Amino acid sequence: MDMSDTRDIHIDRPVLRDRIVPTAWILGLLGGSLLIVVAMMDRAGLGMDFLKPSNAKYLLALLLLATIRFRLRNRSTGRERVARDFCEYVGLFLFISLLGATATYPAAAATSGFADAALARIDALIGFDWIRWYMLVVDNPWLQTVGRLAYANIYMSPVLLLGGLALSGERARAQLFLVSFWLAALVTMLLFLAMPAVGPLAYVWQGPVPYMPTSALYQAELLPMLRENRLGAVDLGALQGLVCAPSFHTAAAVIYIAIAWQCRFLRWPLLLINCAMLLSTPVEGTHYLIDMIAGAMVGLFALCTTGAIQYSLPRLRQKQRWRETEIWQNLTSSSSAAAPPAAPSRDG
């Protein structure tokens, strides 16, 4: 298909178009989030060297995406529109991801104690044996390779989704995805403050580690360092997952699957990929099963809340238009009533 004809597959119907959130709202939301994270970093005594190559590469990527988006701001058809929307969506997603991951570091510094005992007890009550799941992976090296690849899908799914949404011109659905992802990250961090944990690999497993999964023992290593203010600086190129409960991988998978289900050509591939990611999460993410259940609830909450906001936008816009019309009518009628009658001329 010729990319110049992508305007013909724009399927953001009028009802969905009315649910598009003003870009200024989203930028304001992210700007406020950035200020809060900066304040959290300062309070925790954490810094960031922006000239360090591992940090600078992300800032340059954001700058490049923003520049392309700005240069193509007035384009509405063909390749230019797709490129403009894709750069905007990917830029916002990258910003939300980096901001959310960074925020977990000062949040971890504010935590105390560990919730592993309670989380492990809940797993036992619902009949989940993490050690058996882990040993299955240890005994099958091919599961280790597949698991690592599946767990890394948290970065691939959004690129496919946002590319498909940019291609089809579904701006409202892209915003549903982005705002839901932001809200899920926010709720995950708030719950992390209430129940920090080191994960089952550090808490449940005893003895030498026969297979070191993707998330390794970072929670057990970094949380004490952050609480004792021994880390100093956050490196964007070396960000590690600090949140055990709830599982953000699970929350993200729920959002990915829900959004992909509306895209006919992405529905089944992303369903399979994200189901594989969920199966890999207990070991590669060193998560309890209850972490994943909580993460799924976070993802559903974020989707429902953002969807409800979008659903109410047409009504809010209609009320605003009605009020503006009413105010204008009152002003014009008041002006007419206040105007003195014209004096008759000498010519009658």
Helices and strands as residue ranges (DSSP letters): G 3-9, H 14-17, H 23-44, H 53-71, H 78-109, H 116-125, H 130-138, H 141-151, H 153-168, H 171-194, H 200-203, H 218-227, G 236-238, H 248-260, H 267-284, H 289-338
